[in-house]
Amino acid sequence: MTPTRTRALAALALALTGPVGLAACGGGTSGSASPAAGAGVNGRTFTLDLAGDPGALDPQGSAVSALFGMTQFAYDNLVAVAEDGTIRPQLAKSWTVDGTTLTFTIMDGVTCSDGTPFTARTVVDNIAYVEDPANKSPFLGVFVPAGAKASASGSTVTVKLAAPAPFALNSFSNLPMVCDAGMKNRTTLKAGTNGTGPYVLTEAVPSDHYSYELRKGYTWGPGGATTAEQGMPAKVVVKIVANETTAANELLGGTVNAVMITGPDADRLAKAGLTSVGTQAIIGEQWYNHGDGHVTADAAVRMALTRALDLKQLQVALTSGKGVPATQLAALAPSGCAGDAVTGNVPSFDAAAAGAALDAAGWTKGSDGIRVKNGKKLSVSLIYDNSLGSGGSAAAELAVAAWKAVGIDAKATQQNQTQLSGALFGTGDWDIAWAPVNVSAPDQIMPFVSGAKAPKGTNFAAIDNADYLTLATKAMGANGADGCKDWFAAEQALYKAADLVPFANNVIPTFLKGAKLSIIGSIVPTSIRMLG
């Protein structure tokens, strides 16, 4: 859930916490004559270095950004979104949207990696699986509107929504489709794949590497992309490499083809003259645990924690001076709404006011400088994603120091994506989290800031903001971007209450050497070309 990648989260990403930390590594040889410089070379291997292990590989079971990025290699979506925001065919060759009814006509000849046909009935089963709360899919309400019911007739899928969903078509562009055998036995998806995608998983060694091989006869990629394109890698290897400096060194040494860098190593690669593809994303987003038993359930404490921070200073530290202030929750391009909902609506930096608010709330400083109320110290824990790199550590040190200065005992802990996801959606053992949730449409954030609390739902911070819900519900009744004014007002209700605090955006570069590719939230597998 630390997502740093996602086409909607991602790059569920649903990349749940920001852009994905991908690095790529090339190797292998081609059996054909060498093409001219710059032309695609067949038969080679493209290797990605992920900052964190994806955990279980069920593509509908986790919002961890590492998993979302890997999912794209083995699974397809009903439709795809182009860089300009237009919808393109993928598994569906055509579609219609009529109010709360969507129809998809599935392409002929689509097959799963096990050779079985992919049908409209399979789509219905996928939607029903995500819709069932017992399955605890984080995509419910994010990529599949809650209450949606699907039916199949021949090659046509009809989806009836329970309520208006202005960006529903965009959302379905992020829902990976599992084939029948995988639907019948989900345990096979923990360390294997069963999809229609351009690659199939051949080896899984958790915390070490994952290997994929190219499928022949694949012709239903985004916009009609196929695996017969010149230069598509014959093999993809995903390695788990946590250290960005190591990944950057490998790129400079010529043993990798691409690496996504969130920290200061980006300067070295840029100065070396390497080209890059940028991904705009929220990288700094502070969540408070509103759950029972946490001091951050107290609005006065949340407000003080927010006002004690110089968010501009944190932004500079977190992004190594490369970032900009956050502007909205749906930061991934192409975004459903354009504009700035953040500036002027997040509580401003004022350490004295933070201290005064705590005084008024009955938190008084003890002899050691730490505030106490009813015999209990004011202590908080901050957890943050290790994919934020050295910038994340520097920013965390600044935050801890700022909180201690106003009498709050704070401790920061760096965690990998599996640990962070387990804390947010499982144990609840956290008070403050830097876990950027990256989406491309404002309705996709709703399940994370309202509704059922984790572990039953995706509202991991247990937020309950009536003003947000009222305004978001109004926005849901509008047609697409027509509701953006209300979406922004809904977001602002969260900021003003210090329910969550977005504070830094950044364009995360993926540096390239010996390969080219496109990124739309996450790397588009059919766009990868190995160069001569």
KERO-658484 format. One record per residue (C-alpha): x, y, z. Coordinates in steps of 0.2 Angstrom, whole numbers, plus 5000, padded with zeros to 4 digits. Layout:
N
XYZ...
***
This chain:
532
500050005000501450114999501150134983502250244972501450194955499750174948498650214934497350264946498050204963499250194954499650174947498650094961499750154953498150124965499850144968499350164986500850264991501550354977502550324962503250144961505150124964505550034948507249994941507649894925509049784920509449724903510349564897510249424885510549414866509649414850509749274838509449394823510649514815510949674825509749814819510249994817510650104832509050154840507950014832507149884843508149724847507149564850507549424862508249524876507849534895507249684904507449684923506649794935507249834953505849864965506149944981504949834990504249654988502449644982501949514994500549394988500349414969498349414969498049564958496449604966497049574984498149724988498449904984500349894987501149994973502449864969501049734966500049854955501549884944501949704942500149664939500249754922501349624915500249474917498449554917497449664906495949784909494349814900494949974893496550074894496850264896498050354884499250494889498050624883496650544894495650464880494950294882495650154871495149974868495949834877494949674882493449774877493349824858491949944861490950014876489450134880489050244895487250284897486950364914487250224927487350084914488950034906489149904892490749824886490949714871492349594873493549564859493549394850495049274852495649334868496549194878497249174895498949114899498348934901497648934884495748954889494649084881494249244891492349284890491149404895490649284909492349304916492149484917490549474927491449354939492849474942491649614946490649504958492249454967492749634970491049684975490949544989491449625005492049455012493449464999494149625006494749684989495449864991494749894973492949904980492350074978493950124969494050034953492349954954490950074961490149994976488449914973488849884954488049724947488649644930487849524918488349444902487549404886488549334872490149444871489349594880489449634898488149754906488649844922487249934931487850054945486950084961487250264960488050394948489950374946490650514935492350424932491750244931492550214914494150274920494050164935493750004925495350044916496249994932495349834936496549684932495549544925495849364932495549214921494349074926495548954934496249094945494549144950494048964955495648944965496349104972497749024981498648994964498749184962499849204978501449154969500849134951499849224938498249184928497849324916497749374898499249494899500749504887501849414899501649254911502549234927503749084926504649104943504349184960505649194973504949314986506049454992507249414978506549404960505149374949505349314931504049334916504149274898503349354883501749274876501549234858499949274849499449424860498549554850497349644862498549764871498049944874497450014857497849854848499649834854500449654851501849554857502549544839503149724840505049734836506049764852504849694865505949604878505749414878505949414896505649524911506449504928505849604943507249604957506949674974508249804977507949924991509350044989509150174976511050214976511350034971510050044957510750214951512550134951511949984941511150104928512750204926513750044925512649984910511949834919510149904920509049994907507950094918507750154936506450264945507350374957506450474971507950544980509550634977510350504966509250584952510550724951511950604946510950524933510350684925512150754925512750594916511550644902510350504903508550524897507050504908505250494908504350584922502850534933501950674942501350604959500950654977502550604987502150685003500450655011500150645030498850535037498250535055497450375063495750425069495450255077494950225095496450235107497550345097497850525103497750575084495850535086495750705095495550845082496450965094498050855093497950835074497851015072499351045083500350915074499950995058500251175063501951125071502651085054503351195041502651095027503751195014505251135023504650955023504350965005506051025001506850895012505750755005506050794987507850844988507251014983506450954967504650954972503251074972501751094984500350974983498751034974497450894975497250714980497050654962498750694956499150554943498950614925497850614916496850684931494950704931495050874938496251014935496651154948497251184966496251124981497651124994498351304994497651405008496651265015497851165025498151235043499651355042501351335051501251415068502251325082501651445095499851415090500151235090500751245108499251355113498051235106498751085116498751195132496851235129496551045126497351005143499050945138500251025149502151015148503050905161504750925168505550835154504650955141503450815136501550855138500450755149498550735151497750635164499350545168499650495150501150565139500750645122501750515112501450485093502250355081502650405063502850265050503450305032503850215016505650165013505350194995505450385000507350355001508550475010507350615007506050525018507250505032507750685032506050745032505550625046506950695056506350875054504550825058505050735074506050885079504651005076503450895086504650875101504851065101503051095105503050955118502550795108503550645111503750575093504650425085504850395066505050215059505450175041504550025034504449925018502849915008502349755016502549815033501749985030500249895022500149775036500049915049498850025039497649895034497949765047498649795065498249985066499850005075500250185070499750365074500450465059500850385042501750455026500850345014500450434998498850374989498950414971497450414960496850494944495050534948494350614964493050484967494350344968494950424985493250404993493550235000495150285008494350435017492650375021491550225023492050055031493650065042495149945040495249795041493449785035493649925022494950035014494750185026496350145035496350305044494550285051494150465044492350515047492050685040490250735037490650885027491750785015490450655013489050775009490050874996490750714988489050634987488450794978489950784966489650604962487950664954488850774942489550724925491450694926492350864927490750954930490850904948492650964951492151114961491251004973492650874973493851014978492651084991492550904998494450884999494551055008493450995022494750855025496150985025495351115036494950975049496750915048496050745044497450725031498850835025499550825007501150925007502250884992502150834974503550784963503950724945504850564948506050524934506250354927508050354919508350254904509850174896509750054881507850044882506350164879504550144887503050244891502250274909500450304911500350294930501450134929502550064915501550004900502349834897501849844878502850004876504549934882505749924868507549864870508749964859510249924849
***
